[in-house]
Amino acid sequence: MNEKELLQTIVESIHEKKGHKVVIADLTEIETASAQYFVICQGNSPTQVEAIADSVRQYTREHTGIKPIAYDGYRNAQWIIIDYGFIFVHIFLPETRNFYRLEQLWNDAKLTEIADVE
């Protein structure tokens, strides 16, 4: 499986639980980045943030056989991160996403906005 297929599978899993405002940050040209890609999205409540994270982990495993290396943030579900090695998935509540502004923090990255699914 190549990185583009894995990214697409992750985006599909986010849309399964109505995650929205999905952005893929391509960090491959940034030498100091901790990953090659960030997938950033949000849910409307801690319950939805947790459901999106569960969907990413389960859907990705079922469709690719790939399990995350680690994940964190379930305790308060304001920001859950899932680590796939070269891809980090960030699932935020809107106010937490606005506070940390990962898209602006990594403004040298190529950002791709993914349309929300109705």
N, CA, C and O atoms as a GROMACS GRO file, in nm:
protein
  472
    1MET      N    1   0.085  -0.119   0.000
    1MET     CA    2   0.000   0.000   0.000
    1MET      C    3   0.088   0.124   0.000
    1MET      O    4   0.184   0.133   0.077
    2ASN      N    5   0.056   0.218  -0.086
    2ASN     CA    6   0.135   0.341  -0.089
    2ASN      C    7   0.071   0.447   0.000
    2ASN      O    8  -0.041   0.432   0.048
    3GLU      N    9   0.145   0.556   0.021
    3GLU     CA   10   0.100   0.660   0.114
    3GLU      C   11  -0.030   0.726   0.069
    3GLU      O   12  -0.114   0.760   0.153
    4LYS      N   13  -0.048   0.745  -0.062
    4LYS     CA   14  -0.171   0.809  -0.112
    4LYS      C   15  -0.294   0.723  -0.083
    4LYS      O   16  -0.399   0.775  -0.048
    5GLU      N   17  -0.280   0.592  -0.096
    5GLU     CA   18  -0.392   0.501  -0.066
    5GLU      C   19  -0.425   0.503   0.082
    5GLU      O   20  -0.542   0.503   0.121
    6LEU      N   21  -0.322   0.505   0.166
    6LEU     CA   22  -0.345   0.511   0.310
    6LEU      C   23  -0.410   0.643   0.348
    6LEU      O   24  -0.503   0.645   0.430
    7LEU      N   25  -0.364   0.753   0.291
    7LEU     CA   26  -0.427   0.883   0.318
    7LEU      C   27  -0.574   0.882   0.278
    7LEU      O   28  -0.658   0.931   0.352
    8GLN      N   29  -0.605   0.825   0.161
    8GLN     CA   30  -0.743   0.818   0.114
    8GLN      C   31  -0.828   0.734   0.209
    8GLN      O   32  -0.943   0.769   0.238
    9THR      N   33  -0.774   0.623   0.257
    9THR     CA   34  -0.847   0.538   0.351
    9THR      C   35  -0.875   0.612   0.481
    9THR      O   36  -0.985   0.601   0.536
   10ILE      N   37  -0.778   0.688   0.530
   10ILE     CA   38  -0.797   0.766   0.652
   10ILE      C   39  -0.906   0.871   0.632
   10ILE      O   40  -0.992   0.888   0.718
   11VAL      N   41  -0.904   0.940   0.519
   11VAL     CA   42  -1.007   1.040   0.490
   11VAL      C   43  -1.145   0.974   0.484
   11VAL      O   44  -1.242   1.028   0.538
   12GLU      N   45  -1.155   0.859   0.420
   12GLU     CA   46  -1.283   0.787   0.414
   12GLU      C   47  -1.332   0.752   0.555
   12GLU      O   48  -1.451   0.764   0.584
   13SER      N   49  -1.241   0.711   0.641
   13SER     CA   50  -1.280   0.674   0.778
   13SER      C   51  -1.328   0.795   0.857
   13SER      O   52  -1.417   0.783   0.941
   14ILE      N   53  -1.271   0.911   0.830
   14ILE     CA   54  -1.316   1.035   0.895
   14ILE      C   55  -1.457   1.069   0.847
   14ILE      O   56  -1.543   1.105   0.928
   15HIS      N   57  -1.480   1.058   0.718
   15HIS     CA   58  -1.612   1.089   0.662
   15HIS      C   59  -1.718   0.990   0.709
   15HIS      O   60  -1.836   1.025   0.713
   16GLU      N   61  -1.679   0.868   0.743
   16GLU     CA   62  -1.774   0.769   0.795
   16GLU      C   63  -1.848   0.821   0.919
   16GLU      O   64  -1.964   0.789   0.940
   17LYS      N   65  -1.780   0.900   0.999
   17LYS     CA   66  -1.839   0.954   1.124
   17LYS      C   67  -1.864   1.104   1.114
   17LYS      O   68  -1.873   1.173   1.216
   18LYS      N   69  -1.877   1.153   0.991
   18LYS     CA   70  -1.913   1.293   0.965
   18LYS      C   71  -1.811   1.392   1.018
   18LYS      O   72  -1.846   1.505   1.053
   19GLY      N   73  -1.684   1.351   1.025
   19GLY     CA   74  -1.579   1.446   1.055
   19GLY      C   75  -1.573   1.548   0.942
   19GLY      O   76  -1.602   1.515   0.827
   20HIS      N   77  -1.535   1.669   0.974
   20HIS     CA   78  -1.537   1.772   0.871
   20HIS      C   79  -1.416   1.863   0.879
   20HIS      O   80  -1.332   1.853   0.969
   21LYS      N   81  -1.409   1.953   0.778
   21LYS     CA   82  -1.295   2.045   0.761
   21LYS      C   83  -1.163   1.967   0.760
   21LYS      O   84  -1.069   2.000   0.832
   22VAL      N   85  -1.159   1.864   0.675
   22VAL     CA   86  -1.039   1.780   0.663
   22VAL      C   87  -0.934   1.853   0.579
   22VAL      O   88  -0.963   1.904   0.470
   23VAL      N   89  -0.813   1.856   0.632
   23VAL     CA   90  -0.699   1.914   0.562
   23VAL      C   91  -0.585   1.813   0.568
   23VAL      O   92  -0.556   1.755   0.673
   24ILE      N   93  -0.520   1.792   0.454
   24ILE     CA   94  -0.398   1.711   0.451
   24ILE      C   95  -0.281   1.807   0.434
   24ILE      O   96  -0.275   1.883   0.337
   25ALA      N   97  -0.188   1.801   0.528
   25ALA     CA   98  -0.066   1.882   0.521
   25ALA      C   99   0.047   1.792   0.474
   25ALA      O  100   0.083   1.696   0.541
   26ASP      N  101   0.101   1.825   0.357
   26ASP     CA  102   0.214   1.750   0.301
   26ASP      C  103   0.342   1.812   0.355
   26ASP      O  104   0.379   1.923   0.317
   27LEU      N  105   0.408   1.740   0.443
   27LEU     CA  106   0.529   1.790   0.510
   27LEU      C  107   0.656   1.729   0.452
   27LEU      O  108   0.763   1.743   0.511
   28THR      N  109   0.646   1.662   0.338
   28THR     CA  110   0.759   1.588   0.283
   28THR      C  111   0.879   1.676   0.248
   28THR      O  112   0.992   1.627   0.245
   29GLU      N  113   0.855   1.803   0.223
   29GLU     CA  114   0.966   1.894   0.187
   29GLU      C  115   1.023   1.967   0.308
   29GLU      O  116   1.113   2.050   0.293
   30ILE      N  117   0.971   1.937   0.427
   30ILE     CA  118   1.017   2.005   0.549
   30ILE      C  119   1.104   1.909   0.629
   30ILE      O  120   1.054   1.812   0.687
   31GLU      N  121   1.232   1.934   0.631
   31GLU     CA  122   1.329   1.842   0.693
   31GLU      C  123   1.306   1.820   0.841
   31GLU      O  124   1.333   1.710   0.892
   32THR      N  125   1.257   1.919   0.912
   32THR     CA  126   1.242   1.908   1.057
   32THR      C  127   1.109   1.849   1.100
   32THR      O  128   1.084   1.834   1.220
   33ALA      N  129   1.022   1.815   1.007
   33ALA     CA  130   0.889   1.764   1.041
   33ALA      C  131   0.900   1.624   1.102
   33ALA      O  132   0.985   1.544   1.062
   34SER      N  133   0.813   1.596   1.196
   34SER     CA  134   0.811   1.467   1.264
   34SER      C  135   0.740   1.359   1.184
   34SER      O  136   0.748   1.241   1.217
   35ALA      N  137   0.669   1.399   1.079
   35ALA     CA  138   0.597   1.305   0.993
   35ALA      C  139   0.598   1.360   0.851
   35ALA      O  140   0.634   1.476   0.829
   36GLN      N  141   0.558   1.277   0.756
   36GLN     CA  142   0.550   1.323   0.618
   36GLN      C  143   0.416   1.390   0.589
   36GLN      O  144   0.407   1.479   0.503
   37TYR      N  145   0.312   1.348   0.661
   37TYR     CA  146   0.179   1.404   0.640
   37TYR      C  147   0.108   1.420   0.773
   37TYR      O  148   0.123   1.338   0.864
   38PHE      N  149   0.030   1.526   0.783
   38PHE     CA  150  -0.070   1.542   0.889
   38PHE      C  151  -0.206   1.538   0.821
   38PHE      O  152  -0.227   1.602   0.718
   39VAL      N  153  -0.297   1.464   0.879
   39VAL     CA  154  -0.437   1.471   0.841
   39VAL      C  155  -0.506   1.538   0.959
   39VAL      O  156  -0.503   1.487   1.071
   40ILE      N  157  -0.569   1.652   0.933
   40ILE     CA  158  -0.629   1.733   1.039
   40ILE      C  159  -0.779   1.743   1.011
   40ILE      O  160  -0.820   1.770   0.899
   41CYS      N  161  -0.859   1.720   1.115
   41CYS     CA  162  -1.004   1.732   1.099
   41CYS      C  163  -1.066   1.768   1.232
   41CYS      O  164  -0.995   1.785   1.332
   42GLN      N  165  -1.198   1.780   1.234
   42GLN     CA  166  -1.266   1.812   1.359
   42GLN      C  167  -1.402   1.746   1.366
   42GLN      O  168  -1.464   1.711   1.266
   43GLY      N  169  -1.446   1.731   1.491
   43GLY     CA  170  -1.580   1.687   1.523
   43GLY      C  171  -1.646   1.793   1.608
   43GLY      O  172  -1.579   1.884   1.656
   44ASN      N  173  -1.776   1.782   1.626
   44ASN     CA  174  -1.851   1.886   1.696
   44ASN      C  175  -1.859   1.868   1.848
   44ASN      O  176  -1.899   1.961   1.918
   45SER      N  177  -1.822   1.751   1.898
   45SER     CA  178  -1.831   1.723   2.042
   45SER      C  179  -1.724   1.622   2.078
   45SER      O  180  -1.670   1.555   1.990
   46PRO      N  181  -1.690   1.610   2.208
   46PRO     CA  182  -1.594   1.507   2.248
   46PRO      C  183  -1.638   1.367   2.205
   46PRO      O  184  -1.554   1.284   2.168
   47THR      N  185  -1.767   1.340   2.210
   47THR     CA  186  -1.817   1.210   2.169
   47THR      C  187  -1.790   1.186   2.021
   47THR      O  188  -1.750   1.076   1.982
   48GLN      N  189  -1.811   1.286   1.938
   48GLN     CA  190  -1.785   1.271   1.795
   48GLN      C  191  -1.636   1.261   1.767
   48GLN      O  192  -1.594   1.183   1.682
   49VAL      N  193  -1.554   1.338   1.836
   49VAL     CA  194  -1.409   1.330   1.819
   49VAL      C  195  -1.362   1.188   1.849
   49VAL      O  196  -1.281   1.133   1.774
   50GLU      N  197  -1.411   1.129   1.956
   50GLU     CA  198  -1.376   0.992   1.991
   50GLU      C  199  -1.426   0.893   1.886
   50GLU      O  200  -1.355   0.800   1.849
   51ALA      N  201  -1.548   0.913   1.838
   51ALA     CA  202  -1.604   0.824   1.735
   51ALA      C  203  -1.522   0.831   1.606
   51ALA      O  204  -1.500   0.729   1.542
   52ILE      N  205  -1.478   0.949   1.569
   52ILE     CA  206  -1.395   0.964   1.449
   52ILE      C  207  -1.263   0.890   1.469
   52ILE      O  208  -1.218   0.819   1.379
   53ALA      N  209  -1.202   0.907   1.585
   53ALA     CA  210  -1.075   0.839   1.613
   53ALA      C  211  -1.092   0.687   1.608
   53ALA      O  212  -1.009   0.617   1.551
   54ASP      N  213  -1.199   0.638   1.668
   54ASP     CA  214  -1.226   0.494   1.663
   54ASP      C  215  -1.244   0.447   1.520
   54ASP      O  216  -1.195   0.341   1.482
   55SER      N  217  -1.315   0.527   1.440
   55SER     CA  218  -1.338   0.492   1.300
   55SER      C  219  -1.206   0.487   1.223
   55SER      O  220  -1.184   0.395   1.145
   56VAL      N  221  -1.120   0.586   1.245
   56VAL     CA  222  -0.990   0.587   1.176
   56VAL      C  223  -0.914   0.458   1.209
   56VAL      O  224  -0.863   0.391   1.119
   57ARG      N  225  -0.906   0.425   1.336
   57ARG     CA  226  -0.829   0.307   1.376
   57ARG      C  227  -0.890   0.178   1.321
   57ARG      O  228  -0.818   0.093   1.268
   58GLN      N  229  -1.023   0.162   1.332
   58GLN     CA  230  -1.087   0.038   1.290
   58GLN      C  231  -1.097   0.027   1.138
   58GLN      O  232  -1.062  -0.076   1.081
   59TYR      N  233  -1.145   0.131   1.072
   59TYR     CA  234  -1.163   0.131   0.926
   59TYR      C  235  -1.029   0.109   0.855
   59TYR      O  236  -1.020   0.031   0.761
   60THR      N  237  -0.927   0.179   0.903
   60THR     CA  238  -0.794   0.167   0.841
   60THR      C  239  -0.740   0.026   0.860
   60THR      O  240  -0.682  -0.031   0.767
   61ARG      N  241  -0.756  -0.031   0.977
   61ARG     CA  242  -0.710  -0.169   1.002
   61ARG      C  243  -0.785  -0.267   0.914
   61ARG      O  244  -0.724  -0.357   0.855
   62GLU      N  245  -0.919  -0.252   0.904
   62GLU     CA  246  -1.000  -0.344   0.824
   62GLU      C  247  -0.968  -0.334   0.675
   62GLU      O  248  -0.968  -0.436   0.605
   63HIS      N  249  -0.940  -0.213   0.625
   63HIS     CA  250  -0.920  -0.195   0.481
   63HIS      C  251  -0.775  -0.203   0.436
   63HIS      O  252  -0.748  -0.221   0.317
   64THR      N  253  -0.681  -0.191   0.530
   64THR     CA  254  -0.540  -0.194   0.490
   64THR      C  255  -0.457  -0.293   0.570
   64THR      O  256  -0.348  -0.331   0.527
   65GLY      N  257  -0.507  -0.334   0.685
   65GLY     CA  258  -0.429  -0.421   0.772
   65GLY      C  259  -0.328  -0.344   0.857
   65GLY      O  260  -0.251  -0.405   0.931
   66ILE      N  261  -0.329  -0.212   0.846
   66ILE     CA  262  -0.232  -0.129   0.918
   66ILE      C  263  -0.291  -0.080   1.050
   66ILE      O  264  -0.402  -0.027   1.054
   67LYS      N  265  -0.215  -0.101   1.157
   67LYS     CA  266  -0.254  -0.052   1.290
   67LYS      C  267  -0.168   0.069   1.325
   67LYS      O  268  -0.054   0.080   1.280
   68PRO      N  269  -0.222   0.158   1.406
   68PRO     CA  270  -0.140   0.273   1.447
   68PRO      C  271  -0.027   0.230   1.540
   68PRO      O  272  -0.038   0.130   1.611
   69ILE      N  273   0.080   0.306   1.536
   69ILE     CA  274   0.192   0.284   1.628
   69ILE      C  275   0.150   0.325   1.769
   69ILE      O  276   0.183   0.258   1.867
   70ALA      N  277   0.077   0.436   1.776
   70ALA     CA  278   0.032   0.490   1.906
   70ALA      C  279  -0.085   0.584   1.881
   70ALA      O  280  -0.109   0.628   1.769
   71TYR      N  281  -0.156   0.615   1.989
   71TYR     CA  282  -0.261   0.716   1.985
   71TYR      C  283  -0.276   0.772   2.125
   71TYR      O  284  -0.244   0.706   2.224
   72ASP      N  285  -0.327   0.895   2.132
   72ASP     CA  286  -0.340   0.961   2.262
   72ASP      C  287  -0.448   1.068   2.253
   72ASP      O  288  -0.479   1.118   2.145
   73GLY      N  289  -0.506   1.101   2.368
   73GLY     CA  290  -0.601   1.210   2.378
   73GLY      C  291  -0.743   1.168   2.409
   73GLY      O  292  -0.832   1.253   2.418
   74TYR      N  293  -0.767   1.038   2.425
   74TYR     CA  294  -0.902   0.991   2.451
   74TYR      C  295  -0.957   1.039   2.586
   74TYR      O  296  -1.078   1.048   2.603
   75ARG      N  297  -0.869   1.070   2.679
   75ARG     CA  298  -0.914   1.106   2.814
   75ARG      C  299  -1.013   1.222   2.812
   75ARG      O  300  -1.118   1.215   2.876
   76ASN      N  301  -0.981   1.330   2.739
   76ASN     CA  302  -1.074   1.444   2.734
   76ASN      C  303  -1.132   1.465   2.595
   76ASN      O  304  -1.226   1.543   2.578
   77ALA      N  305  -1.077   1.395   2.495
   77ALA     CA  306  -1.128   1.396   2.357
   77ALA      C  307  -1.145   1.538   2.299
   77ALA      O  308  -1.240   1.565   2.225
   78GLN      N  309  -1.053   1.627   2.335
   78GLN     CA  310  -1.050   1.759   2.272
   78GLN      C  311  -0.956   1.758   2.152
   78GLN      O  312  -0.975   1.831   2.055
   79TRP      N  313  -0.853   1.673   2.161
   79TRP     CA  314  -0.756   1.656   2.052
   79TRP      C  315  -0.701   1.515   2.064
   79TRP      O  316  -0.627   1.483   2.157
   80ILE      N  317  -0.739   1.431   1.971
   80ILE     CA  318  -0.686   1.295   1.967
   80ILE      C  319  -0.589   1.287   1.850
   80ILE      O  320  -0.620   1.330   1.739
   81ILE      N  321  -0.473   1.230   1.876
   81ILE     CA  322  -0.373   1.210   1.771
   81ILE      C  323  -0.351   1.061   1.753
   81ILE      O  324  -0.342   0.985   1.850
   82ILE      N  325  -0.342   1.020   1.627
   82ILE     CA  326  -0.316   0.880   1.593
   82ILE      C  327  -0.190   0.879   1.507
   82ILE      O  328  -0.182   0.949   1.406
   83ASP      N  329  -0.092   0.800   1.548
   83ASP     CA  330   0.040   0.796   1.485
   83ASP      C  331   0.053   0.672   1.398
   83ASP      O  332   0.051   0.559   1.448
   84TYR      N  333   0.065   0.693   1.267
   84TYR     CA  334   0.091   0.583   1.174
   84TYR      C  335   0.236   0.588   1.123
   84TYR      O  336   0.265   0.539   1.014
   85GLY      N  337   0.324   0.647   1.200
   85GLY     CA  338   0.464   0.655   1.161
   85GLY      C  339   0.490   0.776   1.075
   85GLY      O  340   0.538   0.878   1.124
   86PHE      N  341   0.459   0.768   0.947
   86PHE     CA  342   0.482   0.880   0.857
   86PHE      C  343   0.357   0.965   0.837
   86PHE      O  344   0.361   1.067   0.769
   87ILE      N  345   0.245   0.923   0.897
   87ILE     CA  346   0.121   1.001   0.893
   87ILE      C  347   0.070   1.017   1.036
   87ILE      O  348   0.055   0.919   1.108
   88PHE      N  349   0.044   1.141   1.076
   88PHE     CA  350  -0.021   1.170   1.204
   88PHE      C  351  -0.162   1.220   1.174
   88PHE      O  352  -0.180   1.310   1.091
   89VAL      N  353  -0.260   1.163   1.240
   89VAL     CA  354  -0.399   1.206   1.224
   89VAL      C  355  -0.436   1.286   1.349
   89VAL      O  356  -0.424   1.236   1.461
   90HIS      N  357  -0.480   1.410   1.329
   90HIS     CA  358  -0.519   1.499   1.438
   90HIS      C  359  -0.669   1.523   1.429
   90HIS      O  360  -0.720   1.572   1.328
   91ILE      N  361  -0.741   1.488   1.536
   91ILE     CA  362  -0.886   1.505   1.539
   91ILE      C  363  -0.917   1.600   1.655
   91ILE      O  364  -0.888   1.570   1.771
   92PHE      N  365  -0.975   1.713   1.621
   92PHE     CA  366  -0.994   1.821   1.718
   92PHE      C  367  -1.140   1.854   1.743
   92PHE      O  368  -1.227   1.825   1.661
   93LEU      N  369  -1.165   1.916   1.858
   93LEU     CA  370  -1.284   1.998   1.876
   93LEU      C  371  -1.253   2.132   1.808
   93LEU      O  372  -1.136   2.171   1.802
   94PRO      N  373  -1.353   2.204   1.756
   94PRO     CA  374  -1.326   2.329   1.684
   94PRO      C  375  -1.244   2.430   1.764
   94PRO      O  376  -1.150   2.489   1.711
   95GLU      N  377  -1.279   2.451   1.891
   95GLU     CA  378  -1.207   2.552   1.970
   95GLU      C  379  -1.062   2.512   1.996
   95GLU      O  380  -0.975   2.598   2.003
   96THR      N  381  -1.036   2.383   2.011
   96THR     CA  382  -0.899   2.336   2.031
   96THR      C  383  -0.819   2.350   1.902
   96THR      O  384  -0.703   2.390   1.904
   97ARG      N  385  -0.883   2.317   1.791
   97ARG     CA  386  -0.816   2.334   1.661
   97ARG      C  387  -0.781   2.480   1.636
   97ARG      O  388  -0.671   2.511   1.590
   98ASN      N  389  -0.873   2.570   1.668
   98ASN     CA  390  -0.847   2.714   1.651
   98ASN      C  391  -0.734   2.762   1.741
   98ASN      O  392  -0.657   2.849   1.702
   99PHE      N  393  -0.723   2.706   1.860
   99PHE     CA  394  -0.619   2.745   1.954
   99PHE      C  395  -0.480   2.703   1.904
   99PHE      O  396  -0.386   2.782   1.907
  100TYR      N  397  -0.467   2.578   1.858
  100TYR     CA  398  -0.335   2.525   1.818
  100TYR      C  399  -0.296   2.560   1.674
  100TYR      O  400  -0.177   2.570   1.644
  101ARG      N  401  -0.391   2.579   1.588
  101ARG     CA  402  -0.368   2.624   1.450
  101ARG      C  403  -0.253   2.551   1.380
  101ARG      O  404  -0.158   2.613   1.334
  102LEU      N  405  -0.264   2.420   1.373
  102LEU     CA  406  -0.158   2.341   1.311
  102LEU      C  407  -0.133   2.380   1.166
  102LEU      O  408  -0.019   2.378   1.119
  103GLU      N  409  -0.240   2.416   1.095
  103GLU     CA  410  -0.223   2.455   0.955
  103GLU      C  411  -0.133   2.578   0.942
  103GLU      O  412  -0.054   2.587   0.848
  104GLN      N  413  -0.145   2.673   1.035
  104GLN     CA  414  -0.060   2.792   1.032
  104GLN      C  415   0.080   2.762   1.086
  104GLN      O  416   0.179   2.819   1.039
  105LEU      N  417   0.087   2.675   1.184
  105LEU     CA  418   0.215   2.637   1.241
  105LEU      C  419   0.306   2.575   1.134
  105LEU      O  420   0.427   2.599   1.132
  106TRP      N  421   0.246   2.496   1.046
  106TRP     CA  422   0.319   2.430   0.938
  106TRP      C  423   0.286   2.498   0.806
  106TRP      O  424   0.252   2.431   0.708
  107ASN      N  425   0.296   2.630   0.801
  107ASN     CA  426   0.254   2.705   0.682
  107ASN      C  427   0.346   2.682   0.562
  107ASN      O  428   0.311   2.722   0.451
  108ASP      N  429   0.461   2.620   0.580
  108ASP     CA  430   0.547   2.584   0.468
  108ASP      C  431   0.499   2.457   0.397
  108ASP      O  432   0.545   2.425   0.287
  109ALA      N  433   0.407   2.386   0.460
  109ALA     CA  434   0.355   2.261   0.402
  109ALA      C  435   0.254   2.292   0.292
  109ALA      O  436   0.192   2.397   0.290
  110LYS      N  437   0.241   2.198   0.200
  110LYS     CA  438   0.136   2.208   0.100
  110LYS      C  439   0.008   2.157   0.164
  110LYS      O  440   0.001   2.042   0.207
  111LEU      N  441  -0.094   2.244   0.171
  111LEU     CA  442  -0.221   2.209   0.234
  111LEU      C  443  -0.326   2.176   0.130
  111LEU      O  444  -0.346   2.250   0.033
  112THR      N  445  -0.392   2.063   0.150
  112THR     CA  446  -0.501   2.022   0.060
  112THR      C  447  -0.628   2.010   0.143
  112THR      O  448  -0.636   1.929   0.235
  113GLU      N  449  -0.727   2.091   0.111
  113GLU     CA  450  -0.856   2.085   0.180
  113GLU      C  451  -0.944   1.982   0.110
  113GLU      O  452  -0.955   1.982  -0.012
  114ILE      N  453  -1.005   1.896   0.189
  114ILE     CA  454  -1.093   1.791   0.138
  114ILE      C  455  -1.237   1.835   0.162
  114ILE      O  456  -1.272   1.875   0.273
  115ALA      N  457  -1.319   1.827   0.060
  115ALA     CA  458  -1.459   1.870   0.074
  115ALA      C  459  -1.532   1.781   0.174
  115ALA      O  460  -1.510   1.660   0.180
  116ASP      N  461  -1.619   1.844   0.253
  116ASP     CA  462  -1.702   1.770   0.347
  116ASP      C  463  -1.803   1.684   0.271
  116ASP      O  464  -1.847   1.720   0.162
  117VAL      N  465  -1.839   1.572   0.330
  117VAL     CA  466  -1.941   1.484   0.273
  117VAL      C  467  -2.074   1.518   0.338
  117VAL      O  468  -2.083   1.531   0.460
  118GLU      N  469  -2.175   1.532   0.258
  118GLU     CA  470  -2.308   1.566   0.311
  118GLU      C  471  -2.378   1.445   0.366
  118GLU      O  472  -2.491   1.456   0.414
   0.00000   0.00000   0.00000
